[in-house]
Amino acid sequence: MLKERRMVAEQIATALFEAEAAIDAALSKTAQLTGVMPALRAQAGLSAIVGQGAVDRATQAIMALADARRAIVETHKELSVAKGQAGLGAVAIDGGGDKPPTTTGLLDEGRSLRAVGTVRAA
């Protein structure tokens, strides 16, 4: 039963990571579009009035994508809670590097940490 729950968790995690990446990509591309429109308008020698509606709509799209990103981050948090509720709290599911490492790197190389001195208040 634990094996099946882990497989389900991995499938959900894969879908979650893909959704997160898709939202980030859409946000990035929409921001690029929003940034290039005024520059190209100026390059073409057009009035600032030209294309203002498009800039407004693209800006609205960025705000909507930011809301979507916030919601998917909250989904990620909720799924972390659900993972624990399913008895998989100690199971690590790799997200392809989306989270910072949980170790310092020193321990990964077989070294251990030791105290080298104490600090005394003056």
Secondary structure, DSSP 8 states (H G I E B T S, - for coil): -HHHHHHHHHHHHHHHHHHHHHHHHHHHHHHHHHHHHHHHHHHTT--TTTTHHHHHHHHHHHHHHHHHHHHHHHHHHHHHHHHHHTT-TT-----SS-S--SS-STGGGT------------
